[in-house]
């Protein structure tokens, strides 16, 4: 995996957009500065997920933006996506690596555990994600992560670190300053009236941090 993983990480939600609407939403996010897209759909319709993921992959390839599939190795393989994101209860990282190959991007949810992140990095994860950091409407009961965890993770790990959970342009700056390489956002993008503008506000957090 040679692509740099940094910046705004957009995660889709089936309750906020489907079909042509989803495509338009993700396109707006890419135009706004999204650097990586994760297709996340927990519905039971395999045909729907296949159609939407295929469309998004075409879009992402046009703009050279990686498309990650949440929690569905078979779908990632079927469409030749750029990688998968796995949670604690999903398939083992090594199985995903064996089936997707060395070039696939594999991200691991580590919640609020630095040790879990260390283990994931040692096993070959390409990035780890911590959170939720703030109140999240997508996962209101997710475990709370503290901002100092990002600082510890940046010192302990050599792979990119993602922050997720209730992130807005107003509270996201402190996460970037603490060491988050990527901010993963759902509602803060796809529930907004102007998705492209929302993305630009997030992207600016990383630009300001580099100045």
Backbone as a ProteinNet text record, in pm:
[ID]
protein_1_A
[PRIMARY]
XXXXXXXXXXXXXXXXXXXXXXXXXXXXXXXXXXXXXXXXXXXXXXXXXXXXXXXXXXXXXXXXXXXXXXXXXXXXXXXXXXXXXXXXXXXXXXXXXXXXXXXXXXXXXXXXXXXXXXXXXXXXXXXXXXXXXXXXXXXXXXXXXXXXXXXXXXXXXXXXXXXXXXXXXXXXXXXXXXXXXXXXXXXXXXXXXXXXXXXXXXXXXXXXXXX
[TERTIARY]
85.8	0	89.2	85.2	175.8	104.1	-27.2	-98.2	-96.6	-78.2	-80.6	-224.6	-247.2	-380.1	-385.2	-451.1	-461.4	-578	-629	-735.6	-873.9	-972.5	-1112.6	-1151.2	-1213.5	-1253.8	-1406.7	-1472.5	-1618.6	-1675.9	-1773.5	-1839.5	-1986.9	-2035.2	-2174.5	-2267.3	-2395.3	-2498.2	-2624	-2678.3	-2792.6	-2917.6	-2922.3	-3039.7	-3036.3	-2921	-2905.8	-2902.5	-2883.7	-2879.8	-2875.5	-2950.5	-2949.8	-2946.8	-2897.1	-2902.1	-2837.8	-2912.1	-2858.8	-2827.1	-2905.8	-2879.7	-2745.4	-2716.5	-2589.9	-2472.9	-2484.6	-2378.9	-2351.8	-2459	-2444.9	-2383.8	-2420.2	-2364.6	-2213.7	-2172.8	-2031	-1952.9	-2011.2	-1945.6	-1922.2	-2023.1	-2008.9	-1899.9	-1893.9	-1790.7	-1650.9	-1635.7	-1505.6	-1467.7	-1563.4	-1536.2	-1500.5	-1551.7	-1523.2	-1391	-1323.7	-1192	-1177.9	-1278.6	-1266.5	-1151	-1069.5	-951.7	-969.8	-1072	-1099	-1248.2	-1309.5	-1453.3	-1473.8	-1560.9	-1599.7	-1748.1	-1777.7	-1916.7	-1964.7	-2062.9	-2116.9	-2267.3	-2313.1	-2455.9	-2486.1	-2567.2	-2598.9	-2730.6	-2787	-2912.2	-2888.1	-2995.3	-2984.4	-2985.3	-3002.1	-3012	-2873.3	-2832.3	-2701.4	-2698.7	-2810.9	-2816.9	-2800.7	-2864.8	-2855	-2711.8	-2649.4	-2513.5	-2416.9	-2436.2	-2349.9	-2363.6	-2485.8	-2508.7	-2449.2	-2476.1	-2427.9	-2275.6	-2219	-2073.7	-2003.1	-2058.8	-2000.7	-2002.6	-2114.3	-2124.7	-2025.1	-2013.1	-1920.7	-1775.9	-1745.8	-1609.4	-1572	-1664.1	-1640.5	-1613.4	-1694.9	-1677.5	-1543.5	-1510.4	-1386	-1263.7	-1272.1	-1158.9	-1135.8	-1244.4	-1231.7	-1150	-1172.6	-1109.7	-989.6	-949.1	-832.2	-846.6	-965.8	-994.9	-1020.6	-952.7	-974.6	-1116.9	-1174.4	-1304.9	-1284.3	-1324.1	-1315.5	-1455.3	-1468	-1596.3	-1600.9	-1707.3	-1722.4	-1772.7	-1693.3	-1745.7	-1798.8	-1751.6	-1804.2	-1690.9	-1615.9	-1501.1	-1544	-1654.2	-1700.4	-1733	-1797.5	-1830.7	-1705.1	-1610.8	-1485.1	-1412.9	-1414.1	-1352.1	-1427.1	-1559.3	-1641.7	-1622.6	-1610.2	-1597.5	-1453.2	-1361.7	-1220.4	-1201.6	-1263.7	-1249.7	-1106.7	-1076.6	-940.1	-908.9	-1013	-987.5	-1112.8	-1094	-1205.9	-1174.5	-1282	-1269.2	-1336.9	-1266.2	-1314.3	-1328.2	-1435.6	-1456.3	-1414.9	-1434.1	-1389.6	-1457.7	-1582.5	-1658.6	-1658.4	-1579.8	-1572.4	-1464.3	-1438.6	-1339.6	-1200.6	-1111.1	-975.3	-900.9	-815.8	-736.9	-655.8	-593.2	-507.8	-585.9	-710.1	-794	-823.1	-854.1	-880.8	-756.8	-640.3	-515.8	-488.2	-509.1	-484.9	-574.8	-698	-794.4	-789.5	-751.6	-749.8	-612.3	-507.3	-373.1	-300.8	-173.2	-87	-116.2	-175.6	-199.4	-328.7	-413.8	-540.9	-519.4	-605	-604.7	-697.6	-643.8	-725.1	-717.5	-835	-844.3	-915.1	-877.9	-931.8	-988	-1111.3	-1169.2	-1106.9	-1053.3	-987.2	-1055.3	-1165.9	-1250.8	-1169.9	-1141.6	-1059.9	-939.8	-895.1	-788.1	-659	-558.8	-428.5	-364.7	-384.3	-326.2	-386.2	-516	-581.1	-521.8	-492.3	-431.6	-289.1	-214.3	-78.8	-83.7	-177.3	-190.6	-228.8	-319.7	-362.7	-246.9	-169	-53.8	47.4	70.3	165.5	117.2	-15.1	-73.1	-82.9	-47.4	-43.7	-154.1	-225.3	-328.8	-264.2	-337.1	-286.9	-322.6	-428	-461.8	-548.9	-556.1	-644.6	-736	-855.7	-953.8	-993.5	-997.7	-1040.6	-1168.6	-1252.4	-1372.6	-1487.1	-1588.2	-1628.7	-1564.2	-1534.3	-1476.5	-1582.4	-1692.2	-1800.5	-1933.1	-2041.2	-2172.5	-2204.7	-2240.1	-2264.1	-2407.3	-2475.9	-2612.2	-2611.7	-2500.6	-2491.1	-2469.9	-2381.5	-2355.2	-2357.6	-2478.8	-2490.1	-2435	-2428	-2381.6	-2236.9	-2167.2	-2027	-1942	-1834.8	-1747.7	-1682.3	-1654.9	-1595.8	-1443.4	-1382.8	-1236.5	-1193.2	-1082.1	-1029.5	-927.1	-919.5	-831.1	-684.7	-646.6	-505.8	-467.1	-567.9	-540.4	-475.6	-516.5	-458.2	-310	-277	-137.7	-53.4	-107.8	-37.3	-20.6	-126.3	-123.1	-20.1	-11	84.9	228.5	253.6	387.5	418	313.8	334.6	326.9	259.7	230.7	297.4	325.6	385	286.6	159.9	56.9	-41.7	-117.5	-211.7	-318	-362.2	-461.9	-585.3	-701.4	-829.2	-910.3	-975.3	-1069.1	-1209.7	-1305.3	-1443.3	-1537.6	-1657.8	-1761.3	-1801.2	-1909.3	-1963.5	-1875.1	-1791.1	-1693.3	-1755.7	-1727.6	-1773.9	-1652.7	-1668.8	-1557.8	-1516.7	-1610.7	-1581.6	-1499.2	-1528.4	-1452.7	-1341.7	-1335	-1237.4	-1094.2	-1076.8	-941.9	-857.9	-917.5	-841.1	-796.6	-871.8	-834.1	-716	-718.7	-606.9	-480.9	-495.2	-380.7	-324.5	-412.9	-369.3	-303.5	-314.6	-245.2	-327.6	-457.3	-539.9	-494.5	-459.4	-422.3	-544.9	-655.8	-781.4	-895.5	-997.8	-1122.6	-1230.2	-1291	-1397.1	-1532	-1611	-1734.3	-1850.3	-1965.9	-2088.5	-2190.9	-2256.4	-2361.2	-2308.5	-2187.2	-2129.3	-2109.8	-2121.2	-2114.2	-2248.5	-2295.6	-2409.3	-2545.6	-2548.1	-2672.7	-2678.9	-2577.8	-2571.3	-2636.6	-2690.8	-2758.7	-2660	-2541.5	-2438.2	-2317.9	-2314.7	-2210.8	-2073.4	-2067.1	-1937.4	-1877.9	-1960.2	-1912.5	-1868.6	-1946.8	-1910.5	-1774.1	-1749.4	-1621.2	-1506.7	-1529.9	-1425.3	-1389.3	-1489.3	-1463.2	-1376.1	-1403	-1319.9	-1179.7	-1173.1	-1043.5	-954.7	-1015.8	-939.9	-870.8	-926.8	-864.4	-724.6	-711.1	-580.5	-486.5	-540.4	-457.7	-405	-491	-449.1	-343.3	-356.3	-261.9	-122.2	-116.2	12.8	84.7	11.3	72.3	169.6
-118.4	0	123.2	199.6	312	446.4	446.8	573.4	633.9	765.3	833.1	842.8	803.4	808.9	925.4	1031.2	1149.8	1234.6	1319.2	1410.8	1360.9	1411.7	1380.9	1243	1164.1	1026.2	1021.5	1018	1020.8	879.8	861.3	731.4	745.9	665.5	675.1	610	641.7	587.8	565.6	442	410.9	488.9	544	621.3	763.7	805.8	942.7	952.6	840.8	846.1	708.2	691.8	565.2	593.1	494.3	500.5	625.3	695.8	815.2	925.1	932.5	1032.7	1007.5	881.2	846.2	883.7	853.2	885.9	1035.8	1113.9	1259.7	1310	1249.1	1289.4	1264.5	1146.8	1113.1	1198.2	1224.1	1310.9	1449.9	1501.9	1633	1629.6	1520.4	1506.5	1505.2	1437.1	1432.5	1571.1	1640.1	1775.4	1868.5	1837.4	1920.4	1890.6	1784.3	1756.1	1626.8	1539.3	1409.3	1330.6	1268.3	1196.5	1045	995	851.7	833.6	732.8	707.4	565.2	550.7	417.9	396.6	287.5	251.1	166.4	219.2	152.1	137.4	15.3	-12.3	-141.7	-132.9	-248.5	-315.2	-276.2	-336.5	-479.9	-554.7	-696.8	-723.6	-619.4	-638.7	-645	-764	-779.8	-713.8	-721.9	-662.2	-510.6	-450.4	-305.1	-265.5	-338.1	-304	-320.6	-425.5	-447.9	-335.2	-295.7	-189.6	-57.1	-21.4	106.6	108.5	1.7	-3.3	2.3	-63.8	-62.4	78.3	146.6	284.4	375.9	359.6	444.1	414.9	289.1	255	323	322.4	390.7	539.1	600.3	741.7	766.9	686.6	705.6	683.9	588.8	563.7	683.2	746.3	864.5	973.1	986.2	1094.1	1047.1	922.6	867	875.2	841.5	838.4	693.4	639.6	500.4	477.5	363.5	322.7	201.8	217.2	111.9	57.1	-72.7	-135.4	-169.2	-128.8	-158.5	-300.3	-382.2	-505.6	-607.2	-604.8	-699.1	-738.5	-838.4	-883.1	-933.5	-1007.2	-1063.8	-954.3	-848.5	-737.3	-666.6	-647	-582.8	-663	-795.2	-881.7	-876.4	-878.9	-886.6	-767	-647.8	-527.9	-480.2	-550.5	-511.3	-372.9	-353.2	-226.9	-211.6	-94	-66.9	-128.1	-169.5	-231.5	-248	-285	-306.2	-240.7	-212.4	-167.2	-270.1	-313.1	-422.3	-378.8	-429.2	-406.7	-528.5	-520.8	-626.4	-760.2	-756.4	-879.1	-926.4	-862.3	-901.3	-1008.2	-1042.2	-1145.5	-1100.8	-1193.7	-1157	-1078.8	-988.9	-908.2	-995.7	-1100.2	-1184.4	-1252.9	-1293.1	-1354.1	-1253.8	-1130.6	-1026.3	-999.8	-996.4	-972.3	-1085.6	-1209.2	-1324.9	-1322.7	-1278.7	-1283.3	-1159.9	-1045.3	-922.1	-888.4	-943.9	-919.9	-808	-795.9	-702.7	-556.3	-528.9	-389.6	-333.2	-415.8	-369.7	-284.2	-184.9	-102.2	-167.9	-202.1	-265	-178.9	-129	-47.6	-123.2	-93.5	-164.9	-66	-91	-12.9	-57.3	37.3	5	71.9	144.2	197.7	289.4	247	329.9	252.4	152.5	64.1	82.5	136.3	150.7	13.8	-78.8	-211.9	-283.4	-267.9	-328.3	-269.8	-141	-75.4	-124.8	-143.4	-198.4	-335.6	-418.5	-553.3	-548.2	-456.6	-443.1	-398.5	-304.1	-256.2	-368.1	-445.2	-556.4	-662.9	-676.7	-777.3	-730	-603.2	-555.1	-460.4	-400.8	-302.3	-181.1	-118.3	1	128.4	122.8	233.7	180.5	255.4	220	338.2	307.8	411.5	406.3	523.7	535.5	619.5	592.2	671.5	586.4	651.8	787	890.9	1008.4	1115.6	1211.1	1224	1312.3	1237	1297.5	1234.2	1204.3	1080.1	1035.8	988.8	1042.7	996.4	865.6	834.7	708.4	592	611.3	508.3	572.5	599.8	671.8	596.1	463.6	384.3	336.4	387.8	349.2	397.4	324.2	360.8	495.7	567.5	701.1	689.8	763.6	771.7	912.3	922	1051.2	1102.9	1234.1	1295	1261.2	1244.1	1211.3	1074.9	991.3	862.4	882.7	986.4	1015.1	1049.1	1126.5	1163.1	1040.1	952.1	829.1	740.2	731.7	646.4	695.3	826.9	881.5	852	847.5	816.5	667.3	584.6	440.3	370.4	431.6	363.5	433.2	355.3	411.1	411.9	377.9	379.6	492.5	536.4	646.7	616.4	723.7	715.3	794.2	732	792.7	821.6	937.7	971.1	970.1	917.7	908.5	933.5	980.5	992.4	1134.3	1182.2	1313.1	1430.1	1412.5	1515.9	1623.2	1747.8	1863.6	1950.4	2048.3	2139.8	2217.6	2234.8	2311	2230	2100.6	2021.9	1937.5	1934.8	1850	1900.2	2031.3	2087.6	2029.5	2013	1960.8	1817	1742.7	1604.9	1601.5	1688.8	1697.5	1742.4	1840.2	1889.8	1782.5	1692	1585.1	1469.6	1469.2	1365.9	1286.1	1314.2	1239.6	1267.7	1163	1178.1	1192.5	1133.3	1140.1	1163.5	1236.7	1251.1	1178.3	1077.4	1000.3	1059.7	1096.3	1171.6	1113	1104	1057.3	1170.4	1191.5	1292.8	1433.2	1459.6	1591.3	1626.1	1525.4	1547.1	1522.2	1399.2	1356.3	1396.6	1452.6	1507.5	1658.7	1713.6	1858.5	1899	2017.7	2064.8	2085.4	2135.2	2157.2	2069	1950.7	1853	1902.3	1961.3	2007.6	2114.3	2206.5	2310	2249.5	2154.3	2087.9	2020.3	1955.1	1888.7	1989.1	2101.2	2202.8	2254.5	2264.7	2310.8	2209.9	2082.4	1978.9	1977.6	1985.7	1981.7	2097.3	2210.2	2327.8	2303.2	2215.1	2184.3	2126.7	2044	1982	2083.3	2170.5	2274.3	2369.3	2409.1	2502	2439	2309.8	2239.7	2233	2233.7	2223.7	2356.9	2465.2	2598.7	2625.2
0	0	0	-108.8	-122.8	-114.4	-126.7	-122.6	17	22.2	150	199	323.1	381.4	478.1	436.3	521.1	472.4	561.3	524	560.5	490.3	519.4	467	552.9	523.8	531.7	417.9	412.2	420.3	509.6	525.7	491.8	399.3	357.3	459.5	447.3	537.3	455.7	459.8	374.9	412.9	534	574.6	519.6	469.9	421.1	269.7	202.3	56.4	-4.8	-113.7	-185.8	-335.3	-409.8	-556.2	-612.2	-701.6	-766.4	-666	-558.7	-455.3	-387.9	-359.4	-296.8	-386.9	-514.6	-610.4	-610.6	-615	-617.2	-487.3	-376.1	-247.3	-242.2	-283.4	-279.5	-379.5	-494.2	-592.1	-533.3	-464.1	-400.6	-293.8	-220.3	-116.2	-177.1	-288.3	-355.7	-408	-467.2	-515.4	-400.1	-280.9	-164.8	-97.6	-140.6	-86.2	-10	-15.3	49.3	-11.4	73.9	27.1	21.6	91.7	93.4	123.3	61.5	79.1	128.9	227.8	274.5	245.4	175.6	151.1	267.3	339.9	458.5	442.5	429.8	414.5	487.9	592.3	675.4	635.1	520.7	476.3	429.8	412.8	379.4	229.4	148.6	3.8	-60.3	-97	-161.4	-297.5	-370.9	-504.2	-495.4	-396.5	-376.9	-343.9	-253.2	-213.5	-330.8	-409.1	-524.7	-625.8	-654.5	-753	-705.4	-580.8	-529.6	-518.2	-466.6	-450.5	-585.7	-685.5	-819.8	-878.1	-859.6	-909.1	-839	-708.3	-633.5	-669.5	-696.8	-735.3	-866.6	-961.4	-1089.1	-1066	-981.5	-949.2	-882.2	-784	-709.8	-797.7	-888.7	-978.6	-1071.2	-1114.6	-1200.4	-1130.6	-999.9	-923.5	-841.4	-861.9	-793	-640.7	-593.6	-450.3	-410.5	-310.5	-270.8	-219.5	-257.2	-204.6	-114.3	10.7	110.5	136.4	151	182.4	330.5	396	537.6	557.9	628.1	686.3	584.2	460.1	360.1	265.5	306.1	228	91	86.3	-40.6	-141.3	-95.3	-184.2	-231.1	-141.9	-179.6	-286.9	-271.3	-371.3	-503.7	-494.7	-614.9	-706.5	-648.4	-730.9	-743.8	-675.6	-676.7	-615.2	-498.4	-425.3	-375.5	-324.1	-279.3	-143.4	-70.3	58.2	140.4	267.6	359.5	494.3	566	704.3	793	897.3	981	1125.8	1190.2	1332	1411.8	1541.4	1631.5	1602.7	1558.6	1537.4	1392.1	1307.9	1167	1147.4	1022.5	994.1	1038.8	1066.6	1108.9	1000.6	1044.2	951.9	856.5	908.7	825.7	715.5	744.6	641.1	530	569.9	471	386.9	449.7	375.8	278.5	322.9	236.2	113.3	132	22	-67.5	-11.5	-90.2	-146.3	-85.3	-136.9	-63.9	-94.8	-23.2	-55.6	-170.6	-209.7	-152.5	-95.1	-40	83.9	101.1	221.1	322.8	437.8	542.7	667.9	708.8	829.1	939.3	1062.6	1178	1280	1325.6	1435	1566.9	1640.7	1767.5	1886.9	1860.9	1967.4	2060	2182.2	2271.8	2326	2248.7	2295.4	2216.6	2281.7	2217.1	2193.4	2285.9	2269.7	2149.1	2129.1	2012.4	1883.9	1888.4	1772.7	1749.7	1857.2	1843.7	1777.4	1823.4	1768.2	1619.7	1585.5	1446.3	1357.9	1406.8	1330.4	1309.7	1413.5	1403.6	1306.1	1295.7	1206.5	1062	1037.8	900.6	859.9	956.5	922.3	855.7	764.8	696.8	771.3	852	940.2	1053.2	1161.7	1273	1301.9	1350.6	1380.4	1526.9	1589.1	1728.2	1734.8	1832.8	1854.7	1903.9	1955.2	1921.7	2013.6	1958.3	2037.7	2090.8	2016.2	2057.7	2042.5	2085.8	2076.5	1930.6	1903.4	1766.4	1749.4	1649.1	1620.6	1543.9	1475.3	1403	1498.9	1595.6	1697.1	1836.5	1887.7	2014.6	2135.1	2125.3	2238.8	2223.7	2124.3	2104.5	2221.4	2248.6	2360.2	2333.7	2442	2432.2	2430.9	2340.3	2333.6	2372.6	2441.4	2483.3	2383	2373.4	2274.9	2300.4	2427	2452.9	2397.2	2367.3	2304	2167.4	2096.5	1965.2	1979.1	2079.7	2101.9	2134.5	2216.2	2250.2	2127.2	2046.9	1928.3	1827.1	1810	1714.6	1755.8	1885.2	1934.6	1922.4	1938.5	1945.7	1810.6	1713.1	1587.1	1468.9	1367.1	1244.8	1128.9	1155.3	1051.7	1080.6	979.2	999	1103.9	1170	1276.1	1234.6	1250.5	1213.9	1339.5	1342.9	1450	1392.8	1470.3	1424.2	1541.4	1510	1611	1644.4	1581.6	1614.5	1578.2	1478.6	1444.5	1355.4	1388	1311.9	1278.4	1188.2	1161.7	1287.1	1380.4	1501.5	1602.3	1616	1714.7	1652.4	1519.8	1453	1460.1	1474.3	1475	1587.7	1705	1818.6	1795.1	1717.3	1685.7	1589.4	1490.8	1396.7	1470.7	1557.8	1634.2	1726.9	1774.4	1864.6	1790.1	1656	1580.5	1482.9	1470.5	1375	1232	1159.6	1018.4	929.7	975.6	902.2	999.1	953.4	1026.4	948	1010.6	946.3	985.2	884.5	910	829.9	895	828.8	826.6	941.2	951.9	921.5	964.2	942.9	796	709.3	564.8	498.4	509.5	428.2	483	604.1	656.9	638.6	572	551.6	419.7	417.4	296.9	182.1	215	113.5	147.6	90.1	122.1	79.5	-36.7	-87.3	4.6	50.4	141.4	274.3	325.5	450.9	439	326.6	305.3	301	238.4	231.2	369.5	457.1	593.3	668.3	647	710.3	649.3	517.4	450.1	496.4	525.8	570	704.3	785.8	915.2	895.3	793.2	764.9	701	616.7	554.4	660.1	753.7	859.3	948.6	971.3	1060.5	998.3	865.1	795.6	785.6	807.7	795.1	909.5
[MASK]
+++++++++++++++++++++++++++++++++++++++++++++++++++++++++++++++++++++++++++++++++++++++++++++++++++++++++++++++++++++++++++++++++++++++++++++++++++++++++++++++++++++++++++++++++++++++++++++++++++++++++++++++++++

